[in-house]
Amino acid sequence: MDGVGSNLITEDRQWDVSLLNQWFSPPDVDRILTIPLGFFRHNDTLVSHNHSSGVYSVQTGYHYAASLEDIDSNSCSSSTKQWWKFFWLLQLSQKIRIFAWRAYNDELHVATAFVKRKSITNATCSICHQAWESIGHALFGCKYVRAVWRHSNRVLDLSKASTMQKGDYLVHLSTIFTRSEME
């Protein structure tokens, strides 16, 4: 066997308990000792049950981790379906529909998204320099965006915007605006 793990196994194909105790805590040693060892030596291989080829790579690991994150976010309730039905019936340009879909699904290019992807290291708003640039901040929280909202002649309670996530912004707007105001 190749690798560091093979040093923990004796020539007789038994766990080297003294080495295990040297490197691991007693509860971990107990767990390791429950792992059965095969009679024949084999080279270590990385196997991924999350990819059809069984080959693990950073890419397959990333896609698996992303799929775990999506499991919770993709559970669709009937109220969400109703909202989307309402939204798609609005008379909006394609650009606005795509923008709204991206905002709802946390897909807008804001600083916090780039930090999460490790493209940049600072999530501070590049315009006001006073808060993290999240979608809520970019659409409602930034002092300059708030000025735009004030000049739009729309009455908005923006105090809750900082706690909104994953499309809450759009749903909130649809509860305070009429259909024509939304359009």
N, C-alpha and C positions, 0 to 999 in steps of 0.2 A: 504494500500500500504506500502511496505517496502522501506527502503532506505531514503537518504537525500531528494530526489525529492519530496517525499510525504509530507514533512514538508512545502513545498511551496504551498500546496493545502489545503483549509479550509475544515471543516466538511460539509459545504454546497456544496462541489464539485466545488469551484471557486478558481481561482488563488489568492494567498495572495500577493496582489500588494505591500504592505509595505515591506514584506520580499524580494520580487523580487527586489525592488528598493535598498534594503540594500546590496544585493549580486551581482547585475548585473548592467551594464551600461544602460542608457536609451534606446539606440537602441536595445540592447539585450532584455530588458524588453518588448519592443514593439513586437519583434519577438515571444517571449515566449507567450505573451497574444493571439497570433493568433493560438496557438495550442489548439484544442478543447479537453475538458475533458469529459470522459464518465460519464454516470450517476451512474454506478455501480463501486464499488471498486474492483480492481484486483491487485494481486501481480505483481510487476515489473518482467519482464523476458527479457533476452537478446535474440534477434532473428537475425539470419544472413540469408539474402537472397542469400548469396554467397555459401551456402552449402545446399545440398538436404535435410538434416535433419532439417534445420532451427536453429540448435544449434550453437551458437558462441563460439569459443575457440581461444586461442592465435594461435594455429596451423592454423585454418581456416582464421584468420586475416592475418597471415604471407603469406599463399598461395594466398590470394586475392591481397595483396600488391605486391607480386612477379609477379602475372599475369598482373597487371597494368604496371609494369616495362617492361614486355616482349611484350606488345602490340606495343610499338614504335619500339623495336629492331627487331621484327619479320616481319616487313613489307618488303617484298622481291621485289626488282625491277628486271627488265629483265637483267640489267648489272650484278647484283649479281648472278642471275641464270646462265648467260653466264660464269662468273668466276668459279663457282662451277663445271660446265660442263667441263671446261678446266682442273680444278684441279683434278677431279676424273679420268680423262683420263691419267694423268701422271703416269709413272711407279714408284711407291713409295711403300715402305713397309707399312704394316698396322699400325705399331707404328707411323710412320711419318704422315700418314693420320689422325690418331686420335689426335696426338699432334697438327697438323695444324688446325683441326676442333675445338679443345679446345681453341687454341690461337685466332682463328677467333671469337669465341663466348664468349670471356672473361671468360673462365673456367679454366685457368691455376692457379695453387696454388702459387700465389705471395702474398707478405705481405699486399698489399692494399686490396686484396680480403678477407684475414683473418680479417683485421681490420673492413671491412664492415660487416662481419658476427659476429663481436665482439669476435672472438677467441683469438686475440692478441690486444694490445693497441698501438703498435709502427709499422709503415709501412716503416721504414727506411731499405734500402737494407742491408742485413746481410753480404754482401761481400765487398762493397766499402764504406758503411756508409755515402754516400754523397747525396743520393736522395731517394725519395720514391720508393719502389720496385713495380712498375706497370709492366704490360706485356711488354709495350714498352721499359721500362728501362731494364728489364731482358733479352729481346731479342736483343736490339740495343744500349741502352743508357749507361749502366754500363761501366766504363772505362776498366774493365777486359774483358767484352764481345766485346767491340770495338777492343781490341787487338786480340781476336780470329778472328773477321771479317777481320782485316788487314792481318793476316797470311793466310787467305783463298784464297788470290789472286783474290778476287772479289772487284770490284770498287763499293762502296756504298756511297751515300750521306746520312749520318745518322743524319744530322742536323734537319730534319723534324720528326724524330722518336718520339720525346717527345710529339708532338701534335697528333699523330696517335692513333686511338681507333678502337675497334670492327673489327679487321681483316684488317684494312687499311694497316698494315705491310705486310701481304701476298699479297694483291692486288698490293701494291707498288713494291714488289719484282718481281712479275710476269710482271710488265711493264718494268723493267730494265734488266731482265734476259731472255735468250732464253729458249725454252722448255727443252732442254737438260741440261742447267745450273740449271733450277729449279729442275729437277730430280736429 
